[in-house]
Amino acid sequence: MTPDTKFVTRRALLRGIAAVASLPFCPVRGFAQSNTRAQSIAGWQGRIESILARGRLPIIDVQATYVPGQTNVAKVISMMDETDVAQIVFASAMAADSSPSIEAHRANPAHVIPASNSGEFPRWWTRPEPFVDGVARDLKGGGYFMMGEHEFRHYPSPEQVEAGQFQRDITVDITGAAGHALFKLSEETGLAFQIHNEIEDRLLAPLESMLTRYRGAKVIWCHLGMIRYPNRSTIYGPAYVTGLIEKFPNLHFDLASPPAQNIYKPSGAHDGTLYDPASGKLRDDWRNVLESHSGRFLAASDYRPQVEQNYTRAIGFQRRLLEQLSRTSGEAIAFKNAWRLVTGTNWG
Ligand SMILES: [Zn+2]
């Protein structure tokens, strides 16, 4: 039971049930389960309303990797409370199936949004097709509101570079069988999924071919503007992202991107290309994209246990970015877009 449970008013619960009833894609058919979904949505709504009532901007953190036994859930919850993060989308990794995320939601109903497994551990890289089959089975239970992050091209993370671990240099063909199954699963269930796809010229056409083929798939391309090897990327930028947004109505991007001064050590590049490295401010051309298409971007921390101590700082980066936008765009990106993707209805 959380302090926010008291904010789950009867009105919020009824609105939650109405939201679930209107979902065109709801994979849940039984009333009992639908009612559970409605209660989950009502709990999240109550917590968002309680943060708004304090005059603060709630954030729904859409990208976080929950590792059972490693994630200090109580600490994460307390950091969320400190930083007015309303909800965190927990996709579990290093687990046999997606159920730890449901358990984390049951224990912290107002804070945690359950998502299917995160494709960020060897079971995904080594056997991606059975991994997606497993996700499809999990989703039939009806308890999930999003799918986790799937790595199609992934360079070692900064903390892995520090530890000298270069084995997490991952390639899974996005046009392979697992890619097709994942995009199709999103079309069938209506649930959004996240991809990690490093920004390289040669990877853009395959991604676009999948977006063209599966126009109903709800794809969140994580880490907007994170370019770790600039010599491999000459196409991607504000104009290219605008073009994608105009072509693909279900494509979103999250802002779990490195801050201005960050350097990706293996290449020596400033990989947070949203910012001007000198001023640390959002570049004007990127701000224009975020303002013009504010319905397509999402706030995110990229939480994982190895960098748990950085959570408050990561949310601080998100807030500093949002503060450079208009209030309307800031609210959309902070929580309203995520609300729409998670619940299938517009906020309010
Ligand atoms: Zn990622």
Residues whose N, C-alpha, C, O or C-beta is under 5 A from the ligand:
A	BS01	ZN	H196 C222
